[in-house]
Amino acid sequence: MIDKILQKDELTKEDLITLLSIEDEQDLQKLFEKAYSIKEKYIGKISHYRGLIEFSNYCIKDCEYCGIRKSNNLVDRFFMNKEEILKMAKWAFENEYGSITLQSGERTDKDFIDFVTDVIKSIKDFTNGKLGMTLCMGEQTEETYKKWFEAGGHRYLLRIETTNEQLYKNIHPENELHSFSNRVDCLKSLRKIGYQVGTGVMMGIPNQTIEDLANDIIFFKNMDIDMIGMGPYIVHKDTPIGKYAIENNLDTNENKKYRFLLGLKMIAVTRIFLKDVNIAATTALQALDPLGREKGIKAGANILMPIITLEDYREKYQLYDNKPCIDDNADKCKNCLTGRVMSVGEKVGFGEFGDSKHFFKKSR
């Protein structure tokens, strides 16, 4: 059955469920090899970097799985100044990363919006437009998205986390700040403005099913998504969902292995289904397996997001427990990650934006 499904040009929802349910080692290897062959055909044996600058952990949201949620009073809050952000952007540019990702907790006030606009313009100016920029700052108004796009941001990542609306409600507080429909509307606004649009989900959330994940992949296609950033759910002990998982014995080593494997299968099946989109091998994979990102690449991922946040702030930006690389500096991360990429027979696209081929294909 697996062989027949992998030979198909178009997969059904039932096919997606079957592939995501694979447990046999030989069948898993077939799945990953098929996904990698599609990546090689549509993307090439190349991975691109997005130097990750986590510049603030202040957040107005209270997502019940996230370590920097508003109600977590144990977090040491910080907000990097413009000079600190530009310093790391300059480092990325000089080290030929090709692109950066500006990420922070969510804020929608005018001071924050104006600050981000100024930072984007400044980075665009001093690099003469030669450093790609992905923005990841949550739900904003269409006006704000447009302002940041015109300033120089050309990719935006806004994870849906799950397309099961009831599950979405389970992991978010019930108030106007945490609306599934608003998040979908934001993705539509980003597409309308002209961004390369990214989204993604968590795998292994309590009470999530394989059918939920198959529906997530179909959502990516129906929304015509260009970039996928998804990772296995990892517990943060100071969050409501994290405490629930620990108290109900849902964070055992066996459960972590299951979530990790689910992460790899989601990368592979999404690659097979969508073919030419950008897919990240997230840091969360490495948090569950020392070779997580390498295995993610071999399962079909082509984007890596090495942390280049200043060392003084790294430990303060933890969405989940035991985040890797927070004790490293940017130079060490670059050398380590480049070695990892080369170890699986790939090269790094230094000095290249690494934009989504899917975006430009449909633009034509």
VOMARGU-876540 format. One record per residue (C-alpha): residue number from 1; residue in three letters; x, z, y. Coordinates in nm, 4 decimals. Example, Ala and Ser with C-alpha at 12.3 -4.5 7.8 and 13.67 -1.06 7.14 Angstrom:
2
+-----+------+----------+----------+----------+
!  nr ! rest !        X !        Z !        Y !
+-----+------+----------+----------+----------+
!   1 !  Ala !   1.2300 !   0.7800 !  -0.4500 !
!   2 !  Ser !   1.3670 !   0.7140 !  -0.1060 !
+-----+------+----------+----------+----------+
//
This chain:
364
+-----+------+----------+----------+----------+
!  nr ! rest !        X !        Z !        Y !
+-----+------+----------+----------+----------+
!   1 !  Met !   0.0000 !   0.0000 !   0.0000 !
!   2 !  Ile !   0.2786 !   0.0913 !   0.2439 !
!   3 !  Asp !   0.4590 !  -0.2387 !   0.1793 !
!   4 !  Lys !   0.1411 !  -0.4367 !   0.2446 !
!   5 !  Ile !   0.0688 !  -0.2514 !   0.5696 !
!   6 !  Leu !   0.4237 !  -0.3022 !   0.6966 !
!   7 !  Gln !   0.3937 !  -0.6762 !   0.6367 !
!   8 !  Lys !   0.0851 !  -0.7061 !   0.8576 !
!   9 !  Asp !   0.1010 !  -0.8558 !   1.2071 !
!  10 !  Glu !  -0.1835 !  -0.6380 !   1.3353 !
!  11 !  Leu !  -0.2547 !  -0.2824 !   1.2224 !
!  12 !  Thr !  -0.5964 !  -0.1158 !   1.2025 !
!  13 !  Lys !  -0.6674 !   0.2469 !   1.2856 !
!  14 !  Glu !  -0.6769 !   0.3182 !   0.9115 !
!  15 !  Asp !  -0.3316 !   0.1597 !   0.8775 !
!  16 !  Leu !  -0.1982 !   0.3847 !   1.1539 !
!  17 !  Ile !  -0.3395 !   0.6923 !   0.9783 !
!  18 !  Thr !  -0.1834 !   0.5853 !   0.6481 !
!  19 !  Leu !   0.1591 !   0.5334 !   0.8041 !
!  20 !  Leu !   0.1449 !   0.8631 !   0.9946 !
!  21 !  Ser !   0.0550 !   1.0400 !   0.6687 !
!  22 !  Ile !   0.3623 !   0.9197 !   0.4770 !
!  23 !  Glu !   0.5579 !   1.1982 !   0.3068 !
!  24 !  Asp !   0.7501 !   1.0160 !   0.0314 !
!  25 !  Glu !   1.1188 !   0.9788 !   0.1237 !
!  26 !  Gln !   1.1440 !   0.6151 !   0.0169 !
!  27 !  Asp !   0.8292 !   0.5211 !   0.2075 !
!  28 !  Leu !   0.9587 !   0.7045 !   0.5147 !
!  29 !  Gln !   1.2811 !   0.5060 !   0.4975 !
!  30 !  Lys !   1.0817 !   0.1822 !   0.4765 !
!  31 !  Leu !   0.8802 !   0.2893 !   0.7815 !
!  32 !  Phe !   1.1864 !   0.3715 !   0.9907 !
!  33 !  Glu !   1.3691 !   0.0537 !   0.8853 !
!  34 !  Lys !   1.0678 !  -0.1590 !   0.9774 !
!  35 !  Ala !   1.0387 !   0.0116 !   1.3169 !
!  36 !  Tyr !   1.4087 !  -0.0332 !   1.3875 !
!  37 !  Ser !   1.3955 !  -0.4021 !   1.2926 !
!  38 !  Ile !   1.1141 !  -0.4526 !   1.5443 !
!  39 !  Lys !   1.3107 !  -0.2645 !   1.8089 !
!  40 !  Glu !   1.6133 !  -0.4825 !   1.7338 !
!  41 !  Lys !   1.4004 !  -0.7975 !   1.7688 !
!  42 !  Tyr !   1.2188 !  -0.7062 !   2.0916 !
!  43 !  Ile !   1.4634 !  -0.4670 !   2.2649 !
!  44 !  Gly !   1.8011 !  -0.5085 !   2.0975 !
!  45 !  Lys !   2.0492 !  -0.2557 !   1.9571 !
!  46 !  Ile !   2.0796 !  -0.0849 !   2.2922 !
!  47 !  Ser !   1.9705 !   0.2447 !   2.4485 !
!  48 !  His !   1.9305 !   0.3144 !   2.8186 !
!  49 !  Tyr !   1.9775 !   0.6409 !   3.0044 !
!  50 !  Arg !   1.7461 !   0.8142 !   3.2486 !
!  51 !  Gly !   1.9570 !   1.0863 !   3.4118 !
!  52 !  Leu !   1.7119 !   1.3768 !   3.4322 !
!  53 !  Ile !   1.7087 !   1.5763 !   3.7572 !
!  54 !  Glu !   1.4715 !   1.8737 !   3.7232 !
!  55 !  Phe !   1.4605 !   1.9751 !   4.0856 !
!  56 !  Ser !   1.1866 !   2.2404 !   4.0965 !
!  57 !  Asn !   0.9967 !   2.4641 !   3.8546 !
!  58 !  Tyr !   0.7201 !   2.5672 !   4.0952 !
!  59 !  Cys !   0.3863 !   2.4474 !   3.9567 !
!  60 !  Ile !   0.0214 !   2.4752 !   4.0592 !
!  61 !  Lys !  -0.0941 !   2.4005 !   3.7029 !
!  62 !  Asp !  -0.1480 !   2.6541 !   3.4266 !
!  63 !  Cys !  -0.1182 !   2.4410 !   3.1123 !
!  64 !  Glu !  -0.1295 !   2.6873 !   2.8251 !
!  65 !  Tyr !   0.1679 !   2.5456 !   2.6320 !
!  66 !  Cys !   0.4159 !   2.5110 !   2.9210 !
!  67 !  Gly !   0.6923 !   2.7562 !   3.0026 !
!  68 !  Ile !   0.6809 !   2.6943 !   3.3802 !
!  69 !  Arg !   0.3025 !   2.7368 !   3.4064 !
!  70 !  Lys !   0.1854 !   2.9068 !   3.7249 !
!  71 !  Ser !   0.0889 !   3.2325 !   3.5509 !
!  72 !  Asn !   0.4234 !   3.2870 !   3.3807 !
!  73 !  Asn !   0.5690 !   3.5593 !   3.6030 !
!  74 !  Leu !   0.8865 !   3.5786 !   3.3933 !
!  75 !  Val !   1.0158 !   3.2468 !   3.5302 !
!  76 !  Asp !   1.2907 !   3.2544 !   3.7933 !
!  77 !  Arg !   1.1528 !   2.9910 !   4.0319 !
!  78 !  Phe !   1.3770 !   2.7460 !   4.2164 !
!  79 !  Phe !   1.3592 !   2.4396 !   4.4394 !
!  80 !  Met !   1.6720 !   2.2285 !   4.4839 !
!  81 !  Asn !   1.7459 !   2.1082 !   4.8357 !
!  82 !  Lys !   1.7893 !   1.7441 !   4.9262 !
!  83 !  Glu !   2.1687 !   1.7577 !   4.9253 !
!  84 !  Glu !   2.1748 !   1.9001 !   4.5709 !
!  85 !  Ile !   1.9410 !   1.6290 !   4.4416 !
!  86 !  Leu !   2.1401 !   1.3532 !   4.6129 !
!  87 !  Lys !   2.4620 !   1.4953 !   4.4676 !
!  88 !  Met !   2.3306 !   1.4490 !   4.1143 !
!  89 !  Ala !   2.1807 !   1.1076 !   4.1930 !
!  90 !  Lys !   2.5211 !   1.0019 !   4.3256 !
!  91 !  Trp !   2.6854 !   1.1311 !   4.0078 !
!  92 !  Ala !   2.4435 !   0.9243 !   3.7967 !
!  93 !  Phe !   2.5086 !   0.6158 !   4.0086 !
!  94 !  Glu !   2.8862 !   0.6516 !   3.9936 !
!  95 !  Asn !   2.8705 !   0.7078 !   3.6175 !
!  96 !  Glu !   2.6641 !   0.3894 !   3.5712 !
!  97 !  Tyr !   2.3573 !   0.5569 !   3.4278 !
!  98 !  Gly !   2.1454 !   0.2762 !   3.5691 !
!  99 !  Ser !   1.8429 !   0.5026 !   3.6217 !
! 100 !  Ile !   1.7402 !   0.8586 !   3.6948 !
! 101 !  Thr !   1.4216 !   1.0564 !   3.6439 !
! 102 !  Leu !   1.3064 !   1.2920 !   3.9198 !
! 103 !  Gln !   1.0993 !   1.5636 !   3.7552 !
! 104 !  Ser !   0.9414 !   1.8855 !   3.8764 !
! 105 !  Gly !   0.6518 !   2.1191 !   3.8333 !
! 106 !  Glu !   0.3372 !   1.9867 !   3.9956 !
! 107 !  Arg !   0.2623 !   2.0327 !   4.3641 !
! 108 !  Thr !   0.0290 !   1.8342 !   4.5879 !
! 109 !  Asp !   0.0891 !   1.9869 !   4.9308 !
! 110 !  Lys !   0.2060 !   1.7745 !   5.2240 !
! 111 !  Asp !   0.5492 !   1.9399 !   5.2489 !
! 112 !  Phe !   0.6237 !   1.8559 !   4.8870 !
! 113 !  Ile !   0.4963 !   1.4988 !   4.9133 !
! 114 !  Asp !   0.6985 !   1.4335 !   5.2292 !
! 115 !  Phe !   1.0099 !   1.5922 !   5.0765 !
! 116 !  Val !   0.9889 !   1.3730 !   4.7663 !
! 117 !  Thr !   0.9266 !   1.0619 !   4.9795 !
! 118 !  Asp !   1.2386 !   1.1358 !   5.1835 !
! 119 !  Val !   1.4488 !   1.1960 !   4.8706 !
! 120 !  Ile !   1.3350 !   0.8690 !   4.7098 !
! 121 !  Lys !   1.4126 !   0.6709 !   5.0272 !
! 122 !  Ser !   1.7538 !   0.8341 !   5.0598 !
! 123 !  Ile !   1.8490 !   0.7565 !   4.6997 !
! 124 !  Lys !   1.7278 !   0.3998 !   4.7418 !
! 125 !  Asp !   1.9306 !   0.3612 !   5.0609 !
! 126 !  Phe !   2.2660 !   0.4996 !   4.9470 !
! 127 !  Thr !   2.2550 !   0.3047 !   4.6176 !
! 128 !  Asn !   2.1358 !  -0.0120 !   4.7909 !
! 129 !  Gly !   1.8442 !  -0.0218 !   4.5484 !
! 130 !  Lys !   2.0751 !  -0.0357 !   4.2463 !
! 131 !  Leu !   1.9686 !   0.2913 !   4.0809 !
! 132 !  Gly !   1.6408 !   0.2807 !   3.8904 !
! 133 !  Met !   1.3954 !   0.5653 !   3.9483 !
! 134 !  Thr !   1.1328 !   0.7148 !   3.7216 !
! 135 !  Leu !   0.9089 !   0.9764 !   3.8828 !
! 136 !  Cys !   0.7498 !   1.2591 !   3.6852 !
! 137 !  Met !   0.5588 !   1.4940 !   3.9138 !
! 138 !  Gly !   0.2134 !   1.5111 !   3.7633 !
! 139 !  Glu !  -0.1260 !   1.4237 !   3.9009 !
! 140 !  Gln !  -0.1328 !   1.3082 !   4.2614 !
! 141 !  Thr !  -0.3696 !   1.1115 !   4.4815 !
! 142 !  Glu !  -0.3531 !   0.7337 !   4.4802 !
! 143 !  Glu !  -0.2301 !   0.7548 !   4.8396 !
! 144 !  Thr !   0.0656 !   0.9702 !   4.7322 !
! 145 !  Tyr !   0.1509 !   0.7457 !   4.4394 !
! 146 !  Lys !   0.1466 !   0.4474 !   4.6765 !
! 147 !  Lys !   0.3706 !   0.6268 !   4.9277 !
! 148 !  Trp !   0.6287 !   0.7060 !   4.6590 !
! 149 !  Phe !   0.6112 !   0.3511 !   4.5207 !
! 150 !  Glu !   0.6732 !   0.2024 !   4.8636 !
! 151 !  Ala !   0.9620 !   0.4483 !   4.9126 !
! 152 !  Gly !   1.1368 !   0.3110 !   4.6035 !
! 153 !  Gly !   1.0001 !   0.4702 !   4.2860 !
! 154 !  His !   0.9108 !   0.1975 !   4.0371 !
! 155 !  Arg !   0.8316 !   0.3862 !   3.7155 !
! 156 !  Tyr !   0.6026 !   0.6868 !   3.6701 !
! 157 !  Leu !   0.5635 !   0.9103 !   3.3648 !
! 158 !  Leu !   0.2397 !   1.1075 !   3.3281 !
! 159 !  Arg !   0.1830 !   1.2350 !   2.9762 !
! 160 !  Ile !  -0.1765 !   1.2547 !   2.8583 !
! 161 !  Glu !  -0.0609 !   1.5137 !   2.5948 !
! 162 !  Thr !  -0.3627 !   1.4346 !   2.3721 !
! 163 !  Thr !  -0.6515 !   1.1889 !   2.3934 !
! 164 !  Asn !  -0.8835 !   1.4208 !   2.2013 !
! 165 !  Glu !  -1.0828 !   1.5634 !   2.4926 !
! 166 !  Gln !  -1.1764 !   1.8819 !   2.3082 !
! 167 !  Leu !  -0.8154 !   1.9439 !   2.2121 !
! 168 !  Tyr !  -0.7171 !   1.8716 !   2.5731 !
! 169 !  Lys !  -0.9575 !   2.1466 !   2.6813 !
! 170 !  Asn !  -0.8113 !   2.3810 !   2.4195 !
! 171 !  Ile !  -0.4627 !   2.3592 !   2.5709 !
! 172 !  His !  -0.5631 !   2.3664 !   2.9384 !
! 173 !  Pro !  -0.7615 !   2.6181 !   3.1446 !
! 174 !  Glu !  -1.1194 !   2.5171 !   3.2227 !
! 175 !  Asn !  -1.1086 !   2.4405 !   3.5953 !
! 176 !  Glu !  -1.0978 !   2.1445 !   3.8314 !
! 177 !  Leu !  -0.7156 !   2.1317 !   3.8252 !
! 178 !  His !  -0.7074 !   2.0492 !   3.4545 !
! 179 !  Ser !  -0.9362 !   1.7506 !   3.4037 !
! 180 !  Phe !  -0.8874 !   1.4943 !   3.1275 !
! 181 !  Ser !  -1.0802 !   1.2289 !   3.3198 !
! 182 !  Asn !  -0.8697 !   1.2845 !   3.6312 !
! 183 !  Arg !  -0.5508 !   1.2355 !   3.4336 !
! 184 !  Val !  -0.6800 !   0.9072 !   3.2941 !
! 185 !  Asp !  -0.7814 !   0.8024 !   3.6465 !
! 186 !  Cys !  -0.4267 !   0.8777 !   3.7658 !
! 187 !  Leu !  -0.2843 !   0.6452 !   3.5006 !
! 188 !  Lys !  -0.5222 !   0.3739 !   3.6193 !
! 189 !  Ser !  -0.4136 !   0.4294 !   3.9808 !
! 190 !  Leu !  -0.0480 !   0.3977 !   3.8833 !
! 191 !  Arg !  -0.1198 !   0.0688 !   3.7093 !
! 192 !  Lys !  -0.3173 !  -0.0592 !   4.0099 !
! 193 !  Ile !  -0.0328 !   0.0202 !   4.2513 !
! 194 !  Gly !   0.2252 !  -0.1640 !   4.0418 !
! 195 !  Tyr !   0.4296 !   0.1034 !   3.8684 !
! 196 !  Gln !   0.5691 !   0.0657 !   3.5214 !
! 197 !  Val !   0.3374 !   0.3251 !   3.3706 !
! 198 !  Gly !   0.4474 !   0.5816 !   3.1164 !
! 199 !  Thr !   0.2493 !   0.8354 !   2.9210 !
! 200 !  Gly !   0.2795 !   1.0243 !   2.5936 !
! 201 !  Val !   0.1569 !   1.3061 !   2.3742 !
! 202 !  Met !   0.2677 !   1.6176 !   2.1909 !
! 203 !  Met !   0.2701 !   1.6118 !   1.8132 !
! 204 !  Gly !   0.1805 !   1.9191 !   1.6113 !
! 205 !  Ile !  -0.0438 !   2.1015 !   1.8592 !
! 206 !  Pro !  -0.2531 !   2.3631 !   1.6748 !
! 207 !  Asn !  -0.5722 !   2.2015 !   1.5352 !
! 208 !  Gln !  -0.4495 !   1.8454 !   1.5992 !
! 209 !  Thr !  -0.5187 !   1.5906 !   1.3232 !
! 210 !  Ile !  -0.3444 !   1.2725 !   1.2078 !
! 211 !  Glu !  -0.6518 !   1.0807 !   1.3238 !
! 212 !  Asp !  -0.5998 !   1.2283 !   1.6725 !
! 213 !  Leu !  -0.2474 !   1.0848 !   1.6767 !
! 214 !  Ala !  -0.3682 !   0.7445 !   1.5581 !
! 215 !  Asn !  -0.6210 !   0.7481 !   1.8433 !
! 216 !  Asp !  -0.3383 !   0.8367 !   2.0835 !
! 217 !  Ile !  -0.1457 !   0.5246 !   1.9811 !
! 218 !  Ile !  -0.4574 !   0.3106 !   2.0248 !
! 219 !  Phe !  -0.5019 !   0.4662 !   2.3702 !
! 220 !  Phe !  -0.1483 !   0.3529 !   2.4627 !
! 221 !  Lys !  -0.2458 !  -0.0030 !   2.3744 !
! 222 !  Asn !  -0.5862 !   0.0030 !   2.5437 !
! 223 !  Met !  -0.4304 !   0.1418 !   2.8634 !
! 224 !  Asp !  -0.1575 !  -0.1242 !   2.8497 !
! 225 !  Ile !   0.1151 !   0.1412 !   2.8762 !
! 226 !  Asp !   0.4750 !   0.0308 !   2.9430 !
! 227 !  Met !   0.6700 !   0.3461 !   2.8531 !
! 228 !  Ile !   0.6086 !   0.6185 !   2.5962 !
! 229 !  Gly !   0.7571 !   0.9672 !   2.6288 !
! 230 !  Met !   0.6374 !   1.1948 !   2.3492 !
! 231 !  Gly !   0.7800 !   1.4783 !   2.1478 !
! 232 !  Pro !   0.6937 !   1.7404 !   1.8891 !
! 233 !  Tyr !   0.5221 !   2.0521 !   2.0185 !
! 234 !  Ile !   0.7701 !   2.3389 !   2.0544 !
! 235 !  Val !   0.6628 !   2.6958 !   2.1133 !
! 236 !  His !   0.7326 !   2.8835 !   2.4352 !
! 237 !  Lys !   0.6821 !   3.2505 !   2.3543 !
! 238 !  Asp !   0.5519 !   3.3392 !   2.7031 !
! 239 !  Thr !   0.2523 !   3.1034 !   2.6903 !
! 240 !  Pro !  -0.0979 !   3.1476 !   2.5415 !
! 241 !  Ile !  -0.0554 !   2.8634 !   2.2888 !
! 242 !  Gly !   0.2914 !   2.9850 !   2.1975 !
! 243 !  Lys !   0.1660 !   3.3372 !   2.1325 !
! 244 !  Tyr !  -0.1226 !   3.1980 !   1.9266 !
! 245 !  Ala !   0.1170 !   2.9908 !   1.7152 !
! 246 !  Ile !   0.3486 !   3.2871 !   1.6532 !
! 247 !  Glu !   0.0652 !   3.5299 !   1.5726 !
! 248 !  Asn !  -0.0951 !   3.2837 !   1.3287 !
! 249 !  Asn !   0.2307 !   3.1998 !   1.1502 !
! 250 !  Leu !   0.2319 !   2.8421 !   1.2836 !
! 251 !  Asp !   0.5968 !   2.8404 !   1.3906 !
! 252 !  Thr !   0.7761 !   2.8774 !   1.0583 !
! 253 !  Asn !   1.0797 !   2.6673 !   0.9701 !
! 254 !  Glu !   0.8567 !   2.4607 !   0.7427 !
! 255 !  Asn !   0.6146 !   2.3985 !   1.0280 !
! 256 !  Lys !   0.8992 !   2.2986 !   1.2593 !
! 257 !  Lys !   1.0236 !   2.0461 !   1.0002 !
! 258 !  Tyr !   0.6718 !   1.9030 !   0.9778 !
! 259 !  Arg !   0.6452 !   1.8654 !   1.3555 !
! 260 !  Phe !   0.9884 !   1.7056 !   1.3747 !
! 261 !  Leu !   0.9022 !   1.4517 !   1.1075 !
! 262 !  Leu !   0.5715 !   1.3861 !   1.2807 !
! 263 !  Gly !   0.7719 !   1.3126 !   1.5966 !
! 264 !  Leu !   0.9816 !   1.0519 !   1.4160 !
! 265 !  Lys !   0.6762 !   0.8944 !   1.2540 !
! 266 !  Met !   0.4998 !   0.8666 !   1.5887 !
! 267 !  Ile !   0.8011 !   0.6860 !   1.7367 !
! 268 !  Ala !   0.8158 !   0.4480 !   1.4403 !
! 269 !  Val !   0.4442 !   0.3708 !   1.4193 !
! 270 !  Thr !   0.4169 !   0.3275 !   1.7970 !
! 271 !  Arg !   0.7120 !   0.0857 !   1.7889 !
! 272 !  Ile !   0.5538 !  -0.1155 !   1.5087 !
! 273 !  Phe !   0.2149 !  -0.1216 !   1.6846 !
! 274 !  Leu !   0.3282 !  -0.1887 !   2.0427 !
! 275 !  Lys !   0.6606 !  -0.3655 !   1.9798 !
! 276 !  Asp !   0.8128 !  -0.4186 !   2.3281 !
! 277 !  Val !   0.7426 !  -0.0944 !   2.5161 !
! 278 !  Asn !   1.0100 !   0.1594 !   2.6101 !
! 279 !  Ile !   1.0034 !   0.4649 !   2.3824 !
! 280 !  Ala !   1.2079 !   0.7790 !   2.4467 !
! 281 !  Ala !   1.3955 !   0.9853 !   2.1917 !
! 282 !  Thr !   1.3184 !   1.3130 !   2.3673 !
! 283 !  Thr !   1.5292 !   1.6255 !   2.3939 !
! 284 !  Ala !   1.2550 !   1.8075 !   2.2000 !
! 285 !  Leu !   1.3631 !   1.6210 !   1.8863 !
! 286 !  Gln !   1.7130 !   1.7659 !   1.9183 !
! 287 !  Ala !   1.5639 !   2.1120 !   1.9698 !
! 288 !  Leu !   1.4239 !   2.0921 !   1.6149 !
! 289 !  Asp !   1.7078 !   1.9020 !   1.4475 !
! 290 !  Pro !   2.0746 !   1.8782 !   1.5534 !
! 291 !  Leu !   2.0611 !   1.5000 !   1.4960 !
! 292 !  Gly !   1.7126 !   1.4631 !   1.6399 !
! 293 !  Arg !   1.7860 !   1.2054 !   1.9071 !
! 294 !  Glu !   1.9981 !   0.9899 !   1.6754 !
! 295 !  Lys !   1.7158 !   0.9898 !   1.4216 !
! 296 !  Gly !   1.4742 !   0.9046 !   1.7024 !
! 297 !  Ile !   1.6821 !   0.5982 !   1.7913 !
! 298 !  Lys !   1.6915 !   0.4877 !   1.4277 !
! 299 !  Ala !   1.3118 !   0.5300 !   1.4144 !
! 300 !  Gly !   1.2691 !   0.2834 !   1.7013 !
! 301 !  Ala !   1.3332 !   0.4676 !   2.0296 !
! 302 !  Asn !   1.5426 !   0.3026 !   2.3032 !
! 303 !  Ile !   1.5410 !   0.5500 !   2.5954 !
! 304 !  Leu !   1.7381 !   0.8739 !   2.6309 !
! 305 !  Met !   1.7063 !   1.1296 !   2.9088 !
! 306 !  Pro !   2.0314 !   1.3260 !   2.9397 !
! 307 !  Ile !   1.9953 !   1.6276 !   3.1678 !
! 308 !  Ile !   2.2036 !   1.6020 !   3.4844 !
! 309 !  Thr !   2.0358 !   1.8951 !   3.6630 !
! 310 !  Leu !   2.2925 !   2.1208 !   3.8309 !
! 311 !  Glu !   2.4117 !   2.3903 !   3.5904 !
! 312 !  Asp !   2.2825 !   2.6748 !   3.8090 !
! 313 !  Tyr !   1.9236 !   2.5612 !   3.7530 !
! 314 !  Arg !   1.9163 !   2.4301 !   3.3952 !
! 315 !  Glu !   1.8205 !   2.7546 !   3.2258 !
! 316 !  Lys !   1.5317 !   2.8027 !   3.4699 !
! 317 !  Tyr !   1.3601 !   2.4765 !   3.3720 !
! 318 !  Gln !   1.2432 !   2.5400 !   3.0165 !
! 319 !  Leu !   0.9058 !   2.3971 !   2.9177 !
! 320 !  Tyr !   0.9696 !   2.5294 !   2.5656 !
! 321 !  Asp !   1.2053 !   2.7767 !   2.3970 !
! 322 !  Asn !   1.5574 !   2.6930 !   2.2778 !
! 323 !  Lys !   1.5941 !   2.3793 !   2.4890 !
! 324 !  Pro !   1.9259 !   2.2107 !   2.4011 !
! 325 !  Cys !   2.2019 !   2.1148 !   2.6443 !
! 326 !  Ile !   2.1204 !   2.3767 !   2.9097 !
! 327 !  Asp !   2.4734 !   2.5198 !   2.8838 !
! 328 !  Asp !   2.6400 !   2.1805 !   2.9318 !
! 329 !  Asn !   2.7404 !   2.0038 !   3.2510 !
! 330 !  Ala !   2.6592 !   1.6407 !   3.3322 !
! 331 !  Asp !   2.9997 !   1.5100 !   3.2206 !
! 332 !  Lys !   2.9800 !   1.6865 !   2.8865 !
! 333 !  Cys !   2.6242 !   1.5589 !   2.8314 !
! 334 !  Lys !   2.7335 !   1.2024 !   2.9024 !
! 335 !  Asn !   3.0261 !   1.2124 !   2.6616 !
! 336 !  Cys !   2.8248 !   1.3855 !   2.3904 !
! 337 !  Leu !   2.5223 !   1.1586 !   2.4127 !
! 338 !  Thr !   2.7237 !   0.8379 !   2.4337 !
! 339 !  Gly !   2.9027 !   0.9432 !   2.1170 !
! 340 !  Arg !   2.5677 !   1.0058 !   1.9501 !
! 341 !  Val !   2.4407 !   0.6594 !   2.0462 !
! 342 !  Met !   2.7557 !   0.4887 !   1.9195 !
! 343 !  Ser !   2.7405 !   0.6858 !   1.5940 !
! 344 !  Val !   2.4223 !   0.4993 !   1.4959 !
! 345 !  Gly !   2.5635 !   0.1574 !   1.5774 !
! 346 !  Glu !   2.4134 !   0.1104 !   1.9226 !
! 347 !  Lys !   2.5563 !   0.0619 !   2.2686 !
! 348 !  Val !   2.4520 !   0.2206 !   2.5981 !
! 349 !  Gly !   2.3177 !  -0.0096 !   2.8681 !
! 350 !  Phe !   2.5402 !   0.1311 !   3.1413 !
! 351 !  Gly !   2.4599 !   0.0088 !   3.4914 !
! 352 !  Glu !   2.1248 !  -0.1360 !   3.3855 !
! 353 !  Phe !   1.7735 !  -0.0288 !   3.4863 !
! 354 !  Gly !   1.6522 !  -0.0694 !   3.1285 !
! 355 !  Asp !   1.3029 !  -0.1494 !   3.2537 !
! 356 !  Ser !   1.0139 !  -0.2013 !   3.0147 !
! 357 !  Lys !   1.0152 !  -0.5521 !   2.8686 !
! 358 !  His !   0.6427 !  -0.5121 !   2.8123 !
! 359 !  Phe !   0.5860 !  -0.4707 !   3.1870 !
! 360 !  Phe !   0.7630 !  -0.7926 !   3.2776 !
! 361 !  Lys !   0.6143 !  -0.9841 !   2.9882 !
! 362 !  Lys !   0.2588 !  -0.9156 !   3.1014 !
! 363 !  Ser !   0.3586 !  -0.9695 !   3.4662 !
! 364 !  Arg !   0.4379 !  -1.3302 !   3.3772 !
+-----+------+----------+----------+----------+
//
